Amino acid sequence: MRIIIIGGGIGGLALAAGLRRYAFDVTVFERDTDLAATGGYHITLDGRAQSALRELVSPEIFERLLGSASALRLRDPDALWDRRGRLLGHGPYLGDSASVDIDRVTLRTLLAEAVGADLRPGRTVTGIGRDEDGSPLVMFADAAPVRCDLLVGADGTHSLVARHLAGVPTNAPAGIIGFSGRTRVDDLGPAERARLGPRSGLAIGPRGAALYIGYLDPVGNAVLDTPALRQAVTTGPTYIWGAMFPDSGDTMRDARGAALQSALLARFRREGWSPKSLEVLARADPNTVAAFRFHAASTHAPDLAPWPAGPITALGDAVHATPPTAGMGAGAALRDAAALLTHLHPVAAGTTTLTVAISHYEAEMRLRGSEVLTQAMKTVRWILATNTPFGAVATPLLAAAHRLRYRTDKTRSRPRTARP
Ligand SMILES: Cc1cc2nc3c(=O)[nH]c(=O)nc-3n(C[C@H](O)[C@H](O)[C@H](O)COP(=O)(O)OP(=O)(O)OC[C@H]3O[C@@H](n4cnc5c(N)ncnc54)[C@H](O)[C@@H]3O)c2cc1C
């Protein structure tokens, strides 16, 4: 069985690594020429995403991944602030969290290493077709079509493959425009360092303006104490932040670097944010500041992958494009990859047909996609709910509602125990 994957992002590479591990014939076509130069910040992998990865990559690659990751259990509980930097509440105790954060570039580079020569970078797929016996054909602008038995679209939010199957785009803009960047903790003043602390948090203001501040420290908060294995791009405690606004066709989106950083600061100041709450943004490395638009598929499982099962399928953002607000999109792509691999084993053994296997895989993927989208859209709706003339009132009310969801016991502070 010849398998072609379009897209060497997180899901496509993970699937290819798993297929290669079990001796399937697989090729990945990826349009990027340099997989390490493609940007991105950090990816959260919960326990289920890590179990999927364990199925897909060798124990050696898995250990190097964990050796390059930052453990949530070593972080203080998340915080919720208002636009003046005042604390509104805390998230739950994280000491028993299994989740880890890893640089997107590190994850992608290690997965690419696992795929080896089966990855073909610099190859952009321009179309999908079928040959006379119905087998999938992959088209290129500058090369002959390639035939396969199974074609997997792992080509992300603007997927050519999912659009070919569904006949329409499988997602739409979610109504929020995001801007992200990196700020080293050491570049902040002592007061702001103390206020933010070794934790992630969300600051929220009126008119839908929000600032997520994620704490990443693959060295001090390393999952494994194995410096020799470490390949993290982040080499010291760093805040990876994401600013969010309701998407109104903003012209800021066309700016880059320092100009974008200045425009962002000006926008927050106009919304009444205090200098204190903006220090993390003001002290960012301008070269890391970038804009992106959130896309979301339907939260309703039957709307996902709305096509009959066959020799062309898809995974990850191609099917269930998920805004980063729950930190679950990449994990869902990894879980799709592991599930598809599991369903392909009986096909290789000759005990089931490809169509039956894909049908089971897609049924599970619809539920998985719906679950992560439902989580991610809660925060999107919450942010958009402050985009009203009453936003300044709504913010503390929403914060109070948010606080009620969490434990109020005194165990919120991290017990600083040794790493296992
Ligand atoms: C540049 C970038 C940075 C990101 N940064 C973050 C981040 O910091 N944090 C976070 O949580 N999430 C981030 N994401 C999103 C996250 O990586 C995805 O949600 C998740 O990994 C889903 O994985 P996927 O494999 O479905 O899609 P992706 O990881 O988006 O991969 C899709 C791949 O398909 C390739 N592709 C698309 N069309 C074609 C074509 N026609 N021919 C060949 N190749 C094609 C793309 O180049 C890309 O590599 C980022 C995504 C991108 C693309």
The ligand as an SDF file (V2000), in Angstrom:
LIG
                    3D

 53 58  0  0  0  0  0  0  0  0999 V2000
    3.8860   28.5540   10.8000 C   0  0  0  0  0  0  0  0  0  0  0  0
    2.9570   27.9880   11.8710 C   0  0  0  0  0  0  0  0  0  0  0  0
    3.2040   28.3260   13.1950 C   0  0  0  0  0  0  0  0  0  0  0  0
    2.3640   27.8310   14.2070 C   0  0  0  0  0  0  0  0  0  0  0  0
    2.6410   28.1510   15.4760 N   0  0  0  0  0  0  0  0  0  0  0  0
    1.9160   27.6300   16.4730 C   0  0  0  0  0  0  0  0  0  0  0  0
    2.2370   27.8900   17.8250 C   0  0  0  0  0  0  0  0  0  0  0  0
    3.1640   28.5880   18.1200 O   0  0  0  0  0  0  0  0  0  0  0  0
    1.4470   27.3340   18.7930 N   0  0  0  0  0  0  0  0  0  0  0  0
    0.3950   26.5320   18.5010 C   0  0  0  0  0  0  0  0  0  0  0  0
   -0.2690   26.0300   19.4050 O   0  0  0  0  0  0  0  0  0  0  0  0
    0.0740   26.2650   17.2250 N   0  0  0  0  0  0  0  0  0  0  0  0
    0.8100   26.7900   16.2090 C   0  0  0  0  0  0  0  0  0  0  0  0
    0.4970   26.5050   14.9270 N   0  0  0  0  0  0  0  0  0  0  0  0
   -0.6420   25.6690   14.6740 C   0  0  0  0  0  0  0  0  0  0  0  0
   -0.3210   24.2280   14.9990 C   0  0  0  0  0  0  0  0  0  0  0  0
    0.9700   23.9220   14.5990 O   0  0  0  0  0  0  0  0  0  0  0  0
   -1.3800   23.4190   14.2610 C   0  0  0  0  0  0  0  0  0  0  0  0
   -2.6490   23.7400   14.7990 O   0  0  0  0  0  0  0  0  0  0  0  0
   -1.2660   21.9710   14.5270 C   0  0  0  0  0  0  0  0  0  0  0  0
    0.0380   21.5750   14.5010 O   0  0  0  0  0  0  0  0  0  0  0  0
   -2.1050   21.2050   13.5160 C   0  0  0  0  0  0  0  0  0  0  0  0
   -1.2220   20.4450   12.7510 O   0  0  0  0  0  0  0  0  0  0  0  0
   -1.4690   20.1120   11.2460 P   0  0  0  0  0  0  0  0  0  0  0  0
   -0.4160   19.1290   10.9090 O   0  0  0  0  0  0  0  0  0  0  0  0
   -2.8850   19.7820   11.0250 O   0  0  0  0  0  0  0  0  0  0  0  0
   -1.2190   21.4840   10.4590 O   0  0  0  0  0  0  0  0  0  0  0  0
    0.1010   22.3410   10.3380 P   0  0  0  0  0  0  0  0  0  0  0  0
    1.0240   22.0560   11.4520 O   0  0  0  0  0  0  0  0  0  0  0  0
   -0.3510   23.7290   10.1010 O   0  0  0  0  0  0  0  0  0  0  0  0
    0.7990   21.7920    9.0130 O   0  0  0  0  0  0  0  0  0  0  0  0
    0.3080   21.9430    7.7150 C   0  0  0  0  0  0  0  0  0  0  0  0
    1.4770   21.8080    6.7770 C   0  0  0  0  0  0  0  0  0  0  0  0
    1.0200   21.6290    5.4400 O   0  0  0  0  0  0  0  0  0  0  0  0
    1.8760   22.3290    4.5610 C   0  0  0  0  0  0  0  0  0  0  0  0
    1.1290   22.5580    3.3300 N   0  0  0  0  0  0  0  0  0  0  0  0
   -0.0270   23.2620    3.1860 C   0  0  0  0  0  0  0  0  0  0  0  0
   -0.4420   23.2280    1.9200 N   0  0  0  0  0  0  0  0  0  0  0  0
    0.4800   22.4990    1.2270 C   0  0  0  0  0  0  0  0  0  0  0  0
    0.5880   22.1310   -0.1420 C   0  0  0  0  0  0  0  0  0  0  0  0
   -0.3280   22.4810   -1.0480 N   0  0  0  0  0  0  0  0  0  0  0  0
    1.6550   21.3720   -0.5230 N   0  0  0  0  0  0  0  0  0  0  0  0
    2.6010   20.9850    0.3950 C   0  0  0  0  0  0  0  0  0  0  0  0
    2.5360   21.3330    1.6980 N   0  0  0  0  0  0  0  0  0  0  0  0
    1.4880   22.0660    2.1160 C   0  0  0  0  0  0  0  0  0  0  0  0
    2.2250   23.5810    5.3430 C   0  0  0  0  0  0  0  0  0  0  0  0
    3.4080   24.2030    4.8620 O   0  0  0  0  0  0  0  0  0  0  0  0
    2.3810   23.0400    6.7540 C   0  0  0  0  0  0  0  0  0  0  0  0
    3.7010   22.6560    7.0560 O   0  0  0  0  0  0  0  0  0  0  0  0
    1.2770   26.9910   13.8850 C   0  0  0  0  0  0  0  0  0  0  0  0
    1.0450   26.6400   12.5460 C   0  0  0  0  0  0  0  0  0  0  0  0
    1.8860   27.1300   11.5480 C   0  0  0  0  0  0  0  0  0  0  0  0
    1.6350   26.7160   10.1100 C   0  0  0  0  0  0  0  0  0  0  0  0
  1  2  1  0
  2  3  1  0
  2 52  2  0
  3  4  2  0
  4  5  1  0
  4 50  1  0
  5  6  2  0
  6  7  1  0
  6 13  1  0
  7  8  2  0
  7  9  1  0
  9 10  1  0
 10 11  2  0
 10 12  1  0
 12 13  2  0
 13 14  1  0
 14 15  1  0
 14 50  1  0
 15 16  1  0
 16 17  1  0
 16 18  1  0
 18 19  1  0
 18 20  1  0
 20 21  1  0
 20 22  1  0
 22 23  1  0
 23 24  1  0
 24 25  2  0
 24 26  1  0
 24 27  1  0
 27 28  1  0
 28 29  2  0
 28 30  1  0
 28 31  1  0
 31 32  1  0
 32 33  1  0
 33 34  1  0
 33 48  1  0
 34 35  1  0
 35 36  1  0
 35 46  1  0
 36 37  1  0
 36 45  1  0
 37 38  2  0
 38 39  1  0
 39 40  1  0
 39 45  2  0
 40 41  1  0
 40 42  2  0
 42 43  1  0
 43 44  2  0
 44 45  1  0
 46 47  1  0
 46 48  1  0
 48 49  1  0
 50 51  2  0
 51 52  1  0
 52 53  1  0
M  END
$$$$
